[in-house]
Amino acid sequence: MVFAFLRGNSTHGGLDHVEAKAISMLADARHSFDLATLALLTNADAADVAEDVRETDRRINTTEQELRSELVVHVAVQGSSDIGTVLGYTLLLKKIERIGDQAKNILDLAEQGVSLAEHPDIDEMLADRNAMSQLFLETSELLADAGTSVEAVAGFGDRVDAVLEHHKAKMNEFMHSELPGREVVPLAIYHRYLLRVAANLLGVVRNADAPTHPADDLADDIDD
């Protein structure tokens, strides 16, 4: 069964709540992402959402630290029999925490005065933003569904791979553009953040499937 090492493989139990909290962290990360991109892509004032985004990021970080400490204690008490489960959860939680950081980075762009609301391709960028937000929901649904299949994970991976290629192409386009740097640099940075978000969402699902998935190297390479 997909995610079997997270569901029922713990010989001593007591870790089921970690999955629920991970899904809650994903919901928080999506909330931050939606607000931060709203500030960057529309005429919304970044100051109106800044504290919400930062407070949500602090909550994500606190939850990740608390759960990581709990997982360490679990191994210390129960021994190595649950090490696979603990490793999977630890990597999964770290990736969600990184997504929260990336949402905060997008907010930082808006707070520095970058606004893409009047960009000629704003409709496409808003569509990309909405599609990315939907990926958060799909990730949560895959984690929450006890019947998640290999095919469902593969299909999700194919869709996210297409998103990654799209944002890589955009970054390359802006890096070779003859437009002034003040126009293309923020766009290239923004697409890099979107690339990181997508890679880490994919990493969450793949870590839940297998904590040492070789494709997970992508997210690690993208995260500085």
GIDA-V676801 format. One record per pair of residues at least 4 apart in sequence whose ideal C-beta (glycine too) atoms are under 6 Angstrom apart, sorted by the first residue. I is the first residue (numbers start at 1). J is the second residue. Records with the same first field share a line. If there is no record, write none. Layout:
I = J + J
This chain:
2 = 148 + 150 + 153 + 209
3 = 7 + 148 + 208
4 = 9
5 = 9 + 84 + 85 + 88
6 = 88 + 208
9 = 85
10 = 15 + 82 + 85
11 = 81
12 = 78
18 = 67 + 89
21 = 63
23 = 140 + 143 + 144
25 = 60 + 63 + 96
26 = 96 + 140
28 = 56 + 59 + 60
29 = 96 + 99 + 100
30 = 136
31 = 56
32 = 36 + 53 + 56 + 100 + 103
33 = 103
34 = 133
35 = 49 + 52 + 53
36 = 53 + 103 + 106 + 107
37 = 41 + 106 + 129
38 = 42 + 44
39 = 44 + 46 + 49 + 110
40 = 106 + 109 + 110 + 116
41 = 116 + 125 + 126
42 = 117
43 = 117
46 = 50 + 110 + 111
49 = 53
51 = 55
53 = 107
57 = 100 + 104
60 = 97 + 100
64 = 93 + 97
67 = 93
71 = 86 + 89 + 90
74 = 78
75 = 86
78 = 82
82 = 86
87 = 211
88 = 207 + 211
91 = 207 + 211
92 = 204 + 207 + 208
95 = 200 + 203 + 204
98 = 200 + 223
99 = 197 + 200
102 = 193 + 196 + 197
105 = 193
106 = 193
109 = 114
114 = 186
121 = 125
135 = 201
139 = 201 + 204 + 205
141 = 145
142 = 148 + 205
143 = 208
148 = 152
153 = 205 + 209
156 = 205
160 = 198 + 202
163 = 198
164 = 198
167 = 191 + 194 + 195
170 = 191
171 = 188 + 191
174 = 184 + 187 + 188
177 = 184
179 = 183 + 184
181 = 185
184 = 188
195 = 222
196 = 222
199 = 218 + 219 + 222
200 = 219
203 = 207 + 216 + 219
206 = 213 + 216
207 = 211
217 = 221
